[in-house]
Amino acid sequence: MFLAGGFSNWQHNKKPMNRQGDYWTVQVPLSYEKYQYKFIVDGNWIMDPTNETCEFGDGDHLNSVIFVK
């Protein structure tokens, strides 16, 4: 499982996630702003199922959104 988004130029293999019990984790240093992101699971790009906040990105792709404050 990987995390991709504007913070990684959407590179699909840049941020591998680690399983810790029932959760997947990854540390990403972020500045205070809004970020679009998706998870890559078995080669499939999916939105965050625990985050209802989303918006369209480039190419009319719907992405999950997080606001870092």
Secondary structure, 3 states (H helix, E strand, C coil): CEEEEHHHCCCCCCEECEEECCEEECCCCCCCCEEEEEEEECCEEECCCCCCCEEECHHHCEEEEEECC
